[in-house]
């Protein structure tokens, strides 16, 4: 019961944390994949680190707008070397309080800067969540492809074993050649070697998926399901517009630009002085002759003199302005990179989709019919065994290519989600 509630909570957390992803889903989601995404959002250490960084940035907002701590002072003033408090009229026991007040506007700007930094940290957190979700999907689809490939290899092995039995039977009655048997055995050995290679690759991908999920060492690996092909309508212009509004990385840079603009204003306010207000109370004892003395109070205001403008304050203004321009340039560079990346991934998705459709509707049906025809012809000595074997391998390679195209399609969609900040499936 507790694990069910934790998964439900993680799904809610995923929906809120990946707010850059639109919640309208154009393709029916994979329940297994959705659970893994929720698990990663809850347990991935990189996401947890980003969350702590976001919380730390939030906690810096209030202190940035607060005054410095007041100074409390106490002592004795004008004490004679005799140590007597009633000998000198100027001797007094004093207690005082001092407070620094920055020039009006400085505290507000400092707090605004901290708020922008916290917003940038929040957007960076969302970017980390989106990136981890992309990593989960990519690892999931790659693992699903390897498992599907292993199934296809195993099925091809079973078909080749049937071909081998047919070749051995024909050879036994003198209608076939020993070379046919050897060719079938050789191809079977190659398929078995491919199965071993896929087994090694599966272990690597399972470990990678467990790492992204934040699972401890030794945890059972997920069992992904190979996805069915479902088309998503992709508009490059719409995706580029969406990225400008929802991509967390861009929003973080915008917050940095705002922060640096306020840093320029704050640096300019350093040309104006701050104020130190000091209040003190002095208590004086009655003198030796019995003359009473009044207690004293003092109130003073001190200001710093910002004289070193050219050597100290002007460079700080120039530094803040340079940082602002740097953030603006970074923003434009990110926009250009996002537009180029979206164009590339949309092209990859469309080409992979077209390729998968072509294999499903034309290449695979024709290749399977060719194998059936070749098998029937081989049994009556109308084609040789090599033709039959080659036709079957064409089917096998087409099945692997179709699975690869589907995997590439969904991996491209996962990349598009990250780049555009919009969840589509």
N, C-alpha and C positions, 0 to 999 in steps of 0.2 A: 504493500500500500504506500509506504514512504517513497519507494523509488518511482511509483507512478506520479505522485505529487511533485517530486523533484523534476521529472521530465516535463510535466505541465508547466511548472514554474520556469523552466529553462526555455520552453517554447515562447512564453510571454516575454522573457528577457531578450530572446533573440529578436522578436518582433519589434521591441522597443529600441534595442541597441543598434540594430541595423535599420534605423529609421530612414537612412538614405535610400533604401530599397522600397520601391512602390509596392504596396500590399496587394494590388490587383495582379492575379497570376493568370497568365495567358495559356499555360500548359498545366494539365493536371499533375500535381506534385507526386513524388515518390515517398510514401510514408516512411520507408526505411531511411532514406536520405534525410528526410525532415527530422527524424529522431536523432540522427548522427549530428546534424547541424546544431540542434538544441543542446546536445551533449558537449559539443565543442565550445559553444558560447558560454556554457557553465563552467567547464573544466580547463580550457586551454590556458596555459600559464602566460602566454603573451597577452591574451585578452585581460587576464587578471592584473598583470603589470600595468597595462594601459589604464585600467579602471583605477588603480591606486594613484597613478600619475594624475588622472583627472580629478580625483578627490583632493589630492594635495594642492592642485592649482585652485580649486574652489576655496580651500581654507586660507589661501593667501589674499583673498579679496578684501575681507574686513580689516585685517591688519594694515593693508596698504593705505586705507583711508583714515586710520586712527592717528591721533597725536602721539608724539614721543612720550615716554613716561616722565611725569614731573620729578623734579629733584628736591628732596628734603634735606635741609642742612641745619646743623645745631652746633653751638660752640660758645666760647667766651671771647668778647672783644676787649681790646685795650686793657689786658690784665697786667698790673705792675709786677715787677720781678719779685716783690715780696710775697706775691700770691694772695694778697688780701683783696676781697671784692668790695670792701667799703672804704677804700682809701682814695680812689681816683674817680671823679665824676663820670669819666668817659667809659668806665668799666661796666659791662653789661653781659648778661647771659642771653644769648640770641637763638631764636629758632626761625627758620625761613622756608619758603616754598618757591620754586622756580619752574616755569613752564615755557617751552618753546612753541611758538605759533608760526607755521610756515606762511609765506605770502599767500593771500587769498587766491584760490584756484589750484594750488599745488596738490593739496590732498585729494581733491576731486579727480584731478588728472591721474594721480598715482593709482587711485582706486579703479578708474576706468581702464587703465593699462592692465591692472591685475585681472579685471573682468574679461578683457579681450584675450589675455593669455589663458584664462580658464576656458573660454569658449574654444580657443584653438586646441587645447588639450582634449576637450570633449569631442571635437571633430576628429582629432587624431585617434581617439578611442573608437569612434565609429568606423574609421578607415581600417583599423586593425581588425575589428569584427568582420568587416566585409572581406578583408584579405584572407582571414582564416576560413571564412565560409567558402571563398573561392578555392582555397587549398583543399578543404574537405571534399568539395565536388570533384575537383580534378583527380585527387587520389582515388575517390570512389569510382569514378568512371574508368580510370585506368585499371583499377583492380577488377572491375566488372568485365572489362574487355579481355583481360588475361584469363579470367575464369571462363568466359564465353569462348575464347579461343581454344582453351583446353577441352571444352565440350565438343567443339567442332573437330579438333584433332582426334579425340576419342571416337567420334562418330565416323570420321574418315578412316581410322584404323579398322573399325568393324567392317566397313565397306571393302577396304583393301583385303581384309582377311577372307571375305566372301570371294573376291576376285582370285585370291591365291588358291582357294579350294577349287574353284572352277578351272584354273590353269593346271593344277596338280591332277585333277580328274581327267582333263583332256590329254595331258602328257602321259598319264598311266595307260590310256587306251591308244596311244600313238597318234592322236589328232593334234596335239600341241607340241610346243618346243620347251626344252629345259630352260632356255633363256627367258621365257615368259615367267617361269616360276622364280628364277633368280631376280628378275626385275621387280616382281611383286614383293619378294622378301627384302630387297634393298630399299624399296619405298616404304615398307613397313618399318624398317629400322630407322629410317629418317624421321618418320612420324613419331616414333617412340622417343627419339632424341629431342624432337621439338617439344614433346610432352614434358620431358625432364627440364628443358630450358624454361618452359612456362611455369613449372613448379618453383624453380629458383626465383623467377621474377615475381611470382605471387607472394612469396615470403617477404621480399623486399618491400613490395607495395603495401602489404598488411602492416608491416612495421611502420611505414611512413604514415599510413592512415591512423594507426593507434597514437603516433606521436602528435599529429595535429589534433586528435580528439582529446589529448591530455590524459590518456589511459596509462596506468602504471605498467611497468615491465611485467611481462607474463600474462597480461590480460588477453582474453579470447578475442581474436580479430573479428571484425564485422563480416557479414555475408551479403555483399551487395547483389542487387538484381540488375540484370542487363536492361537498360531502358528501351522502351518502344519508341519508335520514331514518331515525333509529333512536331508539326511545323509551328514556328513562332514568326509572326509578321515583324520584320525588322525594317525600320525607317532610319537611315543614317542621320538625316537632319533632325528628326525628333529626338534621337538618342543624344546627339551633340547638344541640343538645347536642354535636355534633361540633365546632362552632366554638369552644365553651368549652374544649375539650380540645386542639385542634390549631391554632387560628388564631395564627400567629406574633406578630401585633401584640398580642393579648391576653397571650400568654406573656411578651412583652417588658415589658409594663406590670406584670405580676406580679413580674418580676424587679426592676423599679424600685421597686415597693412594698417588697419585701424589703430592697432596698438602703437605702431611706430609713428603714425601721425600725431598721436597724443604725446609721444615721447619728444617730438619736435616742439610742441607747444610747451611741454614741461621744461625743456632745456632753455627755451626763451624766457620763461618765468624766473630762471635762475639769475637773470640780470637784476631782479628785484630782491630786496633784503627780506630775511626772516626776522621775527621778533622774539626776544627773550624777556618775559615779564617775571619780575622777582618781587615777592612780598616777604618782609621779615618783621619780627616782633622782638624787642630788646627789653629785658627786665633788669632794673638797676636797684641795688640795695641802698639802705639808708647809710649816709656817710658816718664816719667815726664821731663827729661832733653832734650827731643827732639830726642832721639836716636831711629831711626826706627828699627823694628824687622821683620824678615822674618816669614811667616806662615810655619807651619810644617805639614807633612803627616806621617802616620804610617801604616805599614802593618805587621801583625803578623799571625802566624799559630800555633794553639794549637791542641794537640792530647790527647785523654784520654788514660790512661795506664791500660790495662786489666790484672791487677795483680792477681785478685782473681779467678784463674782458677779452682781450685779444689772445692771451696765452692760455686761458682756462675755459671761459664760457663759450666763446665763439667756436672753438673746435668741437665742443660738445653738441652745439646746435648742428654743425656740419656733419658730425657723426650720426646723429639721429636722422637727419635728412637723407644721408647715404643709405642707412638701413631701411628707410621707407622706400627709396627707389629700388633697392635690392629686392624687397618683397614684391613690388610691382612687376619687376622683370621676371621674378620666379613665377608669379601668377600667369603672366603671358606665356611663359615657356610651358607651364603645365597645361594651359588651354591648348596650345599647339600640339603637345604630346598626346593629350586625350583625343583630340580630333583625328590625329594620324592613327592612333591605336584603335579607335573605334572603326575607322575605315578598314583597317587591316583585319580586325576580328569579324566585322560584318561580312567582308568578302570571304573569309575562311568559313564562316557559318553557312553562307549561301552555297558556296562550292561543295562543302561537305554534304549539305542537304541534297543538292542536285545529284551528287555522286551516289549517295545512299538510295535515292529514289530510282536512279538508273539501274543499279544492281538489283533492286527489288522487282522492278517492273519489266526489265528486258534481259539483262545479262544472265541472272541466275535462272529464270525459267527456261531460257534457251539452252543454257549449259546443261541443265538437268535433263532436258529432252534429248540433248545430244548424247549424254551418257546412256540413257535408256536405249536409244537407237543403236549405239555402238555395242552395248552389251548383247543385245539381241543378234546383231550382225556377227559378233565374235563367236557366239555359240554355234553358228552355221558356217564359220570360216570365211566370212565376207570381209572382215577387217582383222588386222593383227592386234596382238595384246597391247603393244606399245600405244596404239591409237586409243584403245579403251582406257589405259592407265592415264594417258595425257589428258583425256577428256574429264576423267574423274578429278584429276588435280586442278583442272581449270575450275570445276565446281567448287572445290575446297578453297582455292585461292580467292574466288569471287565471294565466298561466304566470309572469309577473313577480311577481305577488302570492304565488304558491306558493314561488318561490325566495326572496323576501324573508322569508316566514314561516319557512322552514327556516334561513336565515341568522340571523334574530332568535332562533330557538330555541337554536342553538349558541352565539351570543354570550351569551345569558342563562345557559347552562350554564357558560361560561367565567367569567362574573361570580360565579356561585354557587361555583365552585371557589376563586376568590380569597377570597371572603367567609368560606366555611366551612373552607377549608384542606383540602379533600378532592378528590382527582382522580377524576373519574367517567368520563372518556373520553379 
